[in-house]
Amino acid sequence: MALPKVAVIAAGSMGAAVGRRLTTAGLTVFTNLDGRSPATRSRAQEAGLKDVSLSHIAQHADWVLSILPPKDAYNFAKAFGDTHASSATNRPLNFADCNAVNPETVKRVSSLFAGTSIKFIDAGIIGGPPQDDYDPTFYASSAPADADVLNEFVRLSKYGLKIKALKGEGADIGDASALKMSYAGIAKGVIGLYSTMILAAHASSPATAQALLEELTISQPYLAQHLIRGVPSMLPKAYRWVAEMEEISNFVGNGLAATRSGAQIGDATKGEPVHEGHIHYGFARLYENVARSLEEGKGGDVTEVKVLKDFVEQAKKVLPRKE
Ligand SMILES: NC(=O)c1ccc[n+]([C@@H]2O[C@H](COP(=O)([O-])OP(=O)(O)OC[C@H]3O[C@@H](n4cnc5c(N)ncnc54)[C@H](OP(=O)(O)O)[C@@H]3O)[C@@H](O)[C@H]2O)c1
């Protein structure tokens, strides 16, 4: 059987590593570098990706994996759908949106392909870019009528990707993204909670932060261990987590909270409804401040980043004595 031809858009840190996995397994992997930065071009080259036009992809690829900044996911899908529609063959192919977008966004993306020969898979990647001894998991869901396409997506596992289908009662487009939002909302939300409370304690007084540290290491040592690892690794990624926290807010607001109260996320300062959807909106603001502090803190002033780093360093010293 002929090997599938896959297009990966784009060769960012995740897309290039995914592309490299597929080329290492012997697949032809296309990408499109129009307007892309030198860093992306060099990652694409190192991963062995072929730079071709979108029209070439529409005419030759069996799969398109969209792995982009989440804010560009819809516009790319639209541009690709338009190119495919105007291509001479209008041949069947499959499109997997692998971005960290909320389920409403992924449903809008999928609706772009309704009535066309493009079949759609909703995918969410949990974990970092694939490395020699490490695989993130692609969770995937489809419309019930496209169960065969979902099975075909899972078969790409043969070429070095770890893919799990989300099947069972009610599974549909939007569910893989909902799973990704729920997982990230816990994993990255917990780090946001640690950081927020450390900063709030320090804002009261440095002595309060010190007392918080002592108490945590005595009565919740597992939380202290977790924050020692999680807070420093968040710092360089804080700028990326801002948009992701906002997507999670919309997911919670449009799903859980809205079903209960009928309310979309409101602006609390204007007296609009406040509910669970605001939790991650708050973390988005935290990560925005951390990213800004990282940028401004190079002069050595007491910035939010310094407060967090000092807390972690202190916790590292105190913890072994408490165990
Ligand atoms: N990295 C991870 O650990 C990770 C984990 C799980 C999920 N993901 C998901 O994977 C997706 C990509 O993340 P990433 O970390 O790979 O991002 P990234 O490293 O910032 O790379 C983004 C790539 O997209 C390109 N790009 C930007 N705007 C574009 C556009 N309008 N059209 C086509 N290409 C465009 C960028 O090119 P330029 O260099 O020219 O800007 C760059 O190559 C996101 O949805 C993210 O949520 C990432």
Ligand as a Chemical Component Dictionary entry (heavy atoms), coordinates in Angstrom:
data_LIG
# 
_chem_comp.id                   LIG 
_chem_comp.type                 NON-POLYMER 
_chem_comp.pdbx_formal_charge   0 
_chem_comp.three_letter_code    LIG 
# 
loop_
_chem_comp_atom.comp_id 
_chem_comp_atom.atom_id 
_chem_comp_atom.alt_atom_id 
_chem_comp_atom.type_symbol 
_chem_comp_atom.charge 
_chem_comp_atom.model_Cartn_x 
_chem_comp_atom.model_Cartn_y 
_chem_comp_atom.model_Cartn_z 
_chem_comp_atom.pdbx_ordinal 
LIG N1  N1  N 0  5.099  23.396 21.856 1  
LIG C1  C1  C 0  4.423  22.597 22.652 2  
LIG O1  O1  O 0  4.966  22.075 23.651 3  
LIG C2  C2  C 0  2.983  22.269 22.356 4  
LIG C3  C3  C 0  2.346  21.274 23.134 5  
LIG C4  C4  C 0  1.031  20.918 22.868 6  
LIG C5  C5  C 0  0.337  21.583 21.857 7  
LIG N2  N2  N 1  0.970  22.545 21.111 8  
LIG C6  C6  C 0  0.169  23.230 20.088 9  
LIG O2  O2  O 0  0.852  23.258 18.847 10 
LIG C7  C7  C 0  0.565  24.471 18.158 11 
LIG C8  C8  C 0  1.873  25.114 17.723 12 
LIG O3  O3  O 0  2.665  25.383 18.883 13 
LIG P1  P1  P 0  4.234  25.582 18.788 14 
LIG O4  O4  O 0  4.736  25.507 20.172 15 
LIG O5  O5  O -1 4.827  24.722 17.747 16 
LIG O6  O6  O 0  4.296  27.099 18.302 17 
LIG P2  P2  P 0  5.570  27.888 17.790 18 
LIG O7  O7  O 0  6.827  27.189 18.160 19 
LIG O8  O8  O 0  5.367  29.294 18.216 20 
LIG O9  O9  O 0  5.467  27.793 16.208 21 
LIG C9  C9  C 0  4.409  28.356 15.487 22 
LIG C10 C10 C 0  4.724  28.156 14.013 23 
LIG O10 O10 O 0  3.624  28.624 13.247 24 
LIG C11 C11 C 0  4.120  29.528 12.263 25 
LIG N3  N3  N 0  3.077  30.490 11.961 26 
LIG C12 C12 C 0  2.753  31.618 12.649 27 
LIG N4  N4  N 0  1.687  32.209 12.071 28 
LIG C13 C13 C 0  1.366  31.449 10.992 29 
LIG C14 C14 C 0  0.374  31.553 9.984  30 
LIG N5  N5  N 0  -0.517 32.553 10.003 31 
LIG N6  N6  N 0  0.337  30.614 9.018  32 
LIG C15 C15 C 0  1.221  29.590 8.999  33 
LIG N7  N7  N 0  2.189  29.441 9.937  34 
LIG C16 C16 C 0  2.242  30.356 10.917 35 
LIG C17 C17 C 0  5.333  30.138 12.879 36 
LIG O11 O11 O 0  6.145  30.675 11.858 37 
LIG P3  P3  P 0  7.057  31.992 12.082 38 
LIG O12 O12 O 0  8.318  31.503 12.704 39 
LIG O13 O13 O 0  7.220  32.533 10.722 40 
LIG O14 O14 O 0  6.263  32.908 12.992 41 
LIG C18 C18 C 0  5.954  28.926 13.561 42 
LIG O15 O15 O 0  6.656  28.136 12.648 43 
LIG C19 C19 C 0  -0.272 25.330 19.108 44 
LIG O16 O16 O 0  -1.631 25.246 18.778 45 
LIG C20 C20 C 0  0.009  24.707 20.454 46 
LIG O17 O17 O 0  -1.051 24.865 21.339 47 
LIG C21 C21 C 0  2.267  22.896 21.336 48 
# 
loop_
_chem_comp_bond.comp_id 
_chem_comp_bond.atom_id_1 
_chem_comp_bond.atom_id_2 
_chem_comp_bond.value_order 
_chem_comp_bond.pdbx_ordinal 
LIG N1  C1  SING 1  
LIG C1  O1  DOUB 2  
LIG C1  C2  SING 3  
LIG C2  C3  SING 4  
LIG C2  C21 DOUB 5  
LIG C3  C4  DOUB 6  
LIG C4  C5  SING 7  
LIG C5  N2  DOUB 8  
LIG N2  C6  SING 9  
LIG N2  C21 SING 10 
LIG C6  O2  SING 11 
LIG C6  C20 SING 12 
LIG O2  C7  SING 13 
LIG C7  C8  SING 14 
LIG C7  C19 SING 15 
LIG C8  O3  SING 16 
LIG O3  P1  SING 17 
LIG P1  O4  DOUB 18 
LIG P1  O5  SING 19 
LIG P1  O6  SING 20 
LIG O6  P2  SING 21 
LIG P2  O7  DOUB 22 
LIG P2  O8  SING 23 
LIG P2  O9  SING 24 
LIG O9  C9  SING 25 
LIG C9  C10 SING 26 
LIG C10 O10 SING 27 
LIG C10 C18 SING 28 
LIG O10 C11 SING 29 
LIG C11 N3  SING 30 
LIG C11 C17 SING 31 
LIG N3  C12 SING 32 
LIG N3  C16 SING 33 
LIG C12 N4  DOUB 34 
LIG N4  C13 SING 35 
LIG C13 C14 SING 36 
LIG C13 C16 DOUB 37 
LIG C14 N5  SING 38 
LIG C14 N6  DOUB 39 
LIG N6  C15 SING 40 
LIG C15 N7  DOUB 41 
LIG N7  C16 SING 42 
LIG C17 O11 SING 43 
LIG C17 C18 SING 44 
LIG O11 P3  SING 45 
LIG P3  O12 DOUB 46 
LIG P3  O13 SING 47 
LIG P3  O14 SING 48 
LIG C18 O15 SING 49 
LIG C19 O16 SING 50 
LIG C19 C20 SING 51 
LIG C20 O17 SING 52 
# 
